[in-house]
């Protein structure tokens, strides 16, 4: 598990506050996010109607449903599944750095949504990395043999006496 980064956590909370346009309740990072209410409000601000029902209070199970609804909404929004945290990562504080990674991913994905014009989080996403090679460059490469094609500058196992023999015990 990666170590926690307090600066990133503070940046995430500030970003959430900026997106929502309201001050977040005071408390530790994981305590502010634990019940999923702030997270559901966040995704509803970015993509209205993403989370239909937000449980403001209730049993632990009901509050964990907020987190699950948030996870489903951000997956639909475009956050890669491997970057989405597990409910227990936040609710039971098992892997808070994964929660931070997920929220950074959400902040980054907002750049792919032209309808969203609020603040973003993290680095700017690359649009494309297109490369154009000339025919001459492509032909020059075809003449090269790489090591995966079986040519490695004359090295062989000819001097290895045990090659092909069985093991003597």
C-alpha positions as CSV (number, residue, x, y, z in Angstrom):
1,X,0.0,0.0,0.0
2,X,1.3,3.4,-0.9
3,X,2.0,5.9,1.9
4,X,-0.5,8.7,2.4
5,X,0.3,12.1,1.0
6,X,-1.3,14.9,3.1
7,X,-0.7,17.6,0.5
8,X,-2.6,15.6,-2.1
9,X,-5.4,14.9,0.3
10,X,-5.6,18.7,1.1
11,X,-5.6,19.4,-2.6
12,X,-8.4,16.9,-3.2
13,X,-10.6,18.4,-0.4
14,X,-10.0,21.9,-1.8
15,X,-10.9,20.8,-5.3
16,X,-14.1,19.1,-4.0
17,X,-15.0,22.3,-2.1
18,X,-14.4,24.4,-5.2
19,X,-16.5,22.2,-7.4
20,X,-19.4,22.1,-4.9
21,X,-19.1,25.8,-4.2
22,X,-19.5,25.2,-0.5
23,X,-17.2,24.7,2.5
24,X,-16.7,21.1,3.5
25,X,-17.4,20.0,7.1
26,X,-14.4,20.1,9.3
27,X,-12.5,16.9,10.1
28,X,-9.9,14.5,8.8
29,X,-9.8,13.7,5.1
30,X,-11.3,10.2,5.5
31,X,-13.9,11.4,8.0
32,X,-15.2,14.1,5.6
33,X,-15.6,11.5,2.8
34,X,-16.5,8.4,4.8
35,X,-20.3,8.5,4.6
36,X,-20.2,9.1,0.8
37,X,-22.6,12.1,1.0
38,X,-19.9,14.6,-0.2
39,X,-18.8,12.2,-2.9
40,X,-22.4,11.8,-4.2
41,X,-22.9,15.6,-4.2
42,X,-19.6,15.9,-6.1
43,X,-20.6,13.6,-9.0
44,X,-24.1,15.1,-9.1
45,X,-22.5,18.5,-9.6
46,X,-20.3,17.3,-12.4
47,X,-23.0,15.1,-14.1
48,X,-26.4,16.1,-12.7
49,X,-28.7,13.2,-11.8
50,X,-25.9,10.6,-11.6
51,X,-26.8,9.6,-8.0
52,X,-30.6,9.7,-7.5
53,X,-30.7,8.9,-3.8
54,X,-28.3,10.2,-1.2
55,X,-28.6,8.8,2.4
56,X,-27.7,11.7,4.6
57,X,-27.8,9.5,7.8
58,X,-28.6,6.0,8.6
59,X,-26.9,2.7,9.4
60,X,-23.4,1.9,8.2
61,X,-24.9,-0.3,5.5
62,X,-27.0,2.6,4.2
63,X,-24.0,5.0,4.2
64,X,-21.9,2.4,2.4
65,X,-24.6,2.4,-0.3
66,X,-23.7,6.1,-1.0
67,X,-20.1,5.1,-1.7
68,X,-21.3,2.3,-4.0
69,X,-23.6,4.7,-5.9
70,X,-20.7,7.1,-6.3
71,X,-18.5,4.3,-7.6
72,X,-21.1,3.3,-10.2
73,X,-21.6,6.9,-11.3
74,X,-17.9,7.6,-11.7
75,X,-17.4,4.4,-13.7
76,X,-20.2,5.5,-16.0
77,X,-18.5,9.0,-16.1
78,X,-15.3,7.4,-17.5
79,X,-13.0,6.7,-14.5
80,X,-11.1,3.5,-15.3
81,X,-12.2,0.6,-13.1
82,X,-8.7,-0.2,-11.9
83,X,-8.5,3.3,-10.4
84,X,-11.8,3.1,-8.5
85,X,-11.4,2.3,-4.8
86,X,-13.3,-0.5,-3.0
87,X,-16.0,0.6,-0.5
88,X,-14.0,-0.8,2.4
89,X,-10.9,1.2,1.4
90,X,-12.8,4.4,2.5
91,X,-15.4,3.2,4.9
92,X,-13.1,1.0,6.9
93,X,-10.0,3.1,6.1
94,X,-8.1,0.1,4.6
95,X,-6.5,2.0,1.7
96,X,-7.0,5.8,1.8
97,X,-4.2,6.4,-0.8
98,X,-6.4,4.5,-3.3
99,X,-9.3,6.9,-2.5
100,X,-7.0,9.8,-3.3
101,X,-5.9,8.2,-6.6
102,X,-9.5,7.6,-7.6
103,X,-10.5,11.3,-6.9
104,X,-7.4,12.5,-8.9
105,X,-8.6,10.2,-11.7
106,X,-12.1,11.7,-11.5
107,X,-10.6,15.2,-11.6
108,X,-8.5,14.3,-14.6
109,X,-11.4,12.7,-16.5
110,X,-13.5,15.9,-16.2
111,X,-11.2,17.3,-18.9
112,X,-12.7,14.8,-21.4
113,X,-16.2,16.2,-20.7
114,X,-16.8,19.4,-22.6
115,X,-20.1,20.0,-20.7
116,X,-18.1,20.3,-17.4
117,X,-16.5,23.7,-17.0
118,X,-15.5,23.7,-13.3
119,X,-12.1,23.3,-11.8
120,X,-9.9,20.3,-12.7
121,X,-7.5,18.3,-10.5
122,X,-4.2,16.9,-11.5
123,X,-2.2,17.3,-14.7
124,X,-3.7,18.1,-18.1
125,X,-4.5,15.0,-20.1
126,X,-2.8,14.4,-23.4
127,X,-5.1,14.5,-26.4
128,X,-3.0,12.3,-28.6
129,X,0.5,11.3,-29.3
130,X,0.5,10.9,-33.1
131,X,3.8,9.9,-34.8
132,X,4.5,10.1,-38.5
133,X,7.3,8.1,-40.0
134,X,8.5,8.4,-43.6
135,X,8.5,5.3,-45.9
136,X,12.3,5.5,-45.8
137,X,12.4,5.3,-42.0
138,X,10.0,2.4,-42.0
139,X,12.0,0.5,-44.6
140,X,15.2,1.1,-42.7
141,X,13.7,-0.6,-39.7
142,X,12.7,-3.7,-41.6
143,X,16.4,-4.4,-42.3
144,X,17.2,-4.6,-38.6
145,X,16.9,-7.9,-36.7
146,X,16.1,-7.5,-33.0
147,X,17.1,-9.9,-30.2
148,X,13.6,-11.3,-30.1
149,X,14.1,-12.7,-33.6
150,X,16.9,-15.0,-32.5
151,X,19.9,-13.0,-33.5
152,X,22.2,-11.8,-30.6
153,X,25.5,-11.1,-32.2
154,X,26.9,-14.6,-32.2
155,X,26.2,-15.5,-28.6
156,X,25.3,-19.1,-28.2
157,X,25.2,-21.9,-25.6
158,X,27.9,-23.9,-27.3
159,X,30.3,-23.6,-24.4
160,X,27.8,-24.6,-21.8
161,X,28.5,-28.3,-21.2
162,X,25.3,-29.0,-19.3
163,X,23.0,-27.8,-22.1
164,X,20.7,-30.7,-23.1
165,X,21.9,-33.1,-20.5
166,X,19.8,-34.5,-17.7
167,X,20.4,-33.6,-14.1
168,X,22.5,-36.0,-12.1
169,X,21.6,-36.4,-8.5
